[in-house]
Amino acid sequence: MGKKKKQTSEPNPKAGKGTASTQKHLQVAEIKNDTIVMKDGTLRAALLVSSVNFFLKSEDEQNATIQTYQQFLNSIDYPLQIVIQSRKYDISHYLAHLQELEAQQTNDLLKMQMADYRQFVGELVQLGDIMDKKFYVVIPYDPTTDTRRGFFRQLTNVFTAVGEITLRREAFLKRKHILDQRVDAVISGLLSMSLNAARLDTQSLIELLYTTYNPLTAANQRMAEVGKLQVENEENVTRNP
């Protein structure tokens, strides 16, 4: 019998080269202080806005709403993005609350009824495929299009903003101050149309991007809170002298 030839595996020249992270291809550099910082140095704020049933209003109310909306659009000189997301209704927090109440219940009959109710609600949402629709308004601030800046200052920002990953704290606070003013103006304009709006905080912004870019994963795996994430906080970093 012939000897078996020892099999050897050639080293893969591509081994050790990690695949590019998805984050590398995103335009988001960081999220802090309830603000999204883009890689080009611009900022974004997002509002969660309530809705109204336009078709249940009378004709006069509809015309008044349209006119107010036109006045709102004419009052701003910067772009806005309106985002509508439809997601499967998430009642995990409500079911967890029912489970806690069930565990605390001392009456066996009521405990059994709460268990049946919790199971019924969970199956109803699961089988009924109930959707939850949310409305967002994204407000940007781009220093290169700020009309209050001089021409040469804008021209300088065009060449320096590209490739800028993180903003210095002083520049960030100045740009955020202008963005905050825009947020207040937009909230006031939406309120004139009987629309309530709330600015998304850092946790909510991260969750929004997480569910947007990972819709399948987000449905089965919830994201941890910001305080439990291993992220670098600028205010808590100790710099070496």
C-alpha positions in Angstrom: 0.0 0.0 0.0 1.3 3.4 -0.8 1.8 6.0 1.8 -0.8 8.7 2.1 0.4 12.0 1.1 0.3 14.5 3.9 -2.2 17.3 3.1 -1.0 20.8 3.7 -3.0 23.9 3.4 -1.5 26.9 1.7 -1.7 30.1 3.7 -4.5 32.4 2.5 -3.0 35.7 1.5 -6.3 37.4 2.3 -6.4 36.0 5.8 -5.9 38.5 8.6 -7.4 41.2 6.5 -10.6 42.2 8.3 -13.7 43.1 6.3 -14.6 46.7 6.2 -17.1 47.7 8.9 -20.5 48.9 7.9 -20.0 51.9 10.0 -17.2 52.9 7.7 -19.7 53.4 4.9 -22.2 55.4 6.9 -22.1 59.2 6.9 -22.6 59.4 10.7 -19.5 60.2 12.7 -20.9 60.3 16.2 -24.0 61.0 18.2 -23.8 63.1 21.3 -25.8 65.8 23.2 -29.0 64.8 21.3 -27.3 65.6 18.0 -26.0 63.6 15.1 -22.6 64.7 13.8 -22.0 63.8 10.2 -18.6 63.0 8.8 -18.6 66.3 6.8 -19.0 68.4 9.9 -22.7 69.1 9.5 -25.3 68.4 12.3 -28.7 66.8 12.4 -31.5 66.9 14.9 -34.6 64.7 14.7 -38.1 65.3 16.0 -40.8 62.8 16.8 -44.0 64.4 15.6 -47.6 63.5 16.3 -50.2 63.1 13.6 -53.7 64.3 12.9 -56.5 62.7 10.8 -56.8 65.3 8.1 -59.8 63.7 6.4 -61.9 63.9 9.7 -61.6 67.6 9.7 -64.2 69.9 8.2 -63.4 71.7 5.0 -62.7 75.0 6.8 -60.3 73.2 9.2 -58.6 71.5 6.3 -58.1 74.8 4.5 -56.8 76.4 7.7 -54.3 73.5 8.2 -53.1 73.8 4.6 -52.6 77.5 4.9 -50.8 77.2 8.2 -48.5 74.5 6.6 -47.7 76.9 3.7 -46.9 79.7 6.2 -44.6 77.3 8.1 -42.7 76.3 5.0 -42.3 79.9 3.9 -40.9 80.8 7.3 -37.8 78.6 7.0 -34.8 79.0 4.7 -33.2 75.6 5.2 -34.2 72.1 4.0 -36.2 69.7 6.1 -36.6 66.0 5.8 -39.9 64.2 6.7 -39.5 60.5 7.5 -42.4 58.1 7.9 -41.6 54.7 9.3 -43.9 51.7 9.7 -42.8 49.1 12.1 -44.4 46.1 13.7 -46.0 47.2 16.9 -43.7 46.4 19.9 -45.5 45.7 23.2 -42.6 43.9 24.8 -42.5 46.5 27.6 -46.2 46.1 28.3 -45.9 42.3 28.3 -43.0 42.5 30.7 -45.0 44.8 33.0 -47.9 42.3 33.0 -45.5 39.5 33.8 -44.2 41.5 36.8 -47.7 42.1 38.0 -48.5 38.5 37.6 -45.5 37.4 39.7 -46.7 39.8 42.5 -50.2 38.5 42.4 -51.2 36.4 45.5 -54.6 35.4 44.3 -54.2 32.2 42.2 -57.4 32.9 40.1 -56.3 36.4 39.3 -52.8 35.2 38.5 -54.2 32.7 36.1 -56.4 35.3 34.4 -53.5 37.7 34.0 -51.4 34.9 32.4 -54.2 34.2 30.0 -54.6 37.9 29.2 -50.9 38.3 28.6 -50.8 35.4 26.3 -53.9 36.6 24.4 -52.5 40.1 23.9 -49.1 38.7 22.7 -50.8 36.4 20.2 -53.2 39.1 19.0 -50.4 41.4 18.1 -48.3 38.6 16.6 -51.1 37.1 14.4 -52.8 40.4 13.6 -49.5 41.9 12.3 -50.4 45.3 13.9 -48.2 48.1 12.6 -47.0 51.2 14.3 -46.4 54.3 12.2 -44.1 57.1 13.4 -43.4 60.5 11.9 -40.0 62.2 12.1 -38.7 65.6 11.0 -35.0 65.8 10.5 -33.5 69.3 10.9 -30.0 69.9 9.4 -27.3 72.5 10.0 -24.6 73.0 7.4 -22.1 75.8 8.2 -21.2 76.0 4.5 -24.7 77.3 3.6 -25.1 79.7 6.5 -26.0 83.0 4.9 -24.7 84.9 7.9 -21.1 83.9 7.2 -18.9 85.7 4.8 -18.0 84.4 1.3 -14.4 83.6 2.2 -15.4 81.9 5.5 -17.9 79.7 3.6 -15.2 78.9 1.0 -12.8 77.9 3.7 -15.4 75.6 5.3 -16.0 73.9 1.9 -12.4 72.6 1.9 -12.0 72.0 5.6 -15.3 70.3 6.3 -14.7 67.4 4.0 -12.9 64.6 5.8 -13.5 66.1 9.2 -14.5 63.2 11.4 -14.9 64.7 14.8 -15.6 68.3 15.7 -13.7 70.2 18.3 -15.9 71.0 21.3 -15.9 74.7 20.6 -17.0 74.4 17.0 -19.6 71.7 17.9 -21.2 73.9 20.6 -21.4 76.9 18.2 -23.0 74.8 15.5 -25.3 73.1 17.9 -26.5 76.4 19.3 -27.7 77.4 15.8 -29.3 74.0 15.3 -31.1 74.3 18.6 -32.6 77.6 17.5 -33.9 75.8 14.3 -35.3 73.0 16.4 -37.3 75.5 18.6 -38.6 77.3 15.5 -39.7 74.1 13.8 -41.4 72.9 17.0 -43.2 76.2 17.3 -44.3 76.0 13.6 -45.6 72.4 14.0 -47.5 73.4 17.2 -49.4 76.0 15.1 -50.8 73.1 13.1 -51.8 71.3 16.3 -48.9 68.9 15.9 -46.9 68.0 19.0 -43.2 67.4 18.5 -40.4 66.2 20.8 -36.7 66.2 20.1 -35.1 62.8 20.2 -32.4 62.4 22.8 -29.1 60.5 22.3 -30.6 57.2 23.2 -33.5 57.6 20.9 -31.3 58.7 18.0 -29.1 55.6 18.4 -32.1 53.4 18.5 -33.6 55.1 15.4 -30.4 54.5 13.4 -30.1 51.0 14.8 -33.6 50.0 13.7 -33.3 51.8 10.4 -30.1 50.0 9.3 -30.8 46.7 11.1 -34.6 46.1 10.7 -34.4 42.3 11.0 -31.9 42.3 13.8 -33.8 45.0 15.8 -37.0 43.0 15.7 -35.3 40.1 17.6 -32.6 41.8 19.5 -33.2 45.0 21.4 -30.3 47.4 21.8 -28.9 48.2 25.2 -29.2 51.6 26.8 -26.6 54.2 26.1 -25.3 54.0 29.6 -24.6 50.3 29.2 -22.8 50.7 25.9 -19.0 50.8 25.7 -18.7 54.1 24.1 -16.2 56.9 24.5 -17.6 59.9 26.2 -15.7 63.2 25.4 -16.5 64.7 28.8 -15.2 61.6 30.7 -11.9 61.2 28.8 -8.8 61.9 30.8 -6.2 63.3 28.5 -2.5 62.7 29.3 -0.4 65.9 29.7 
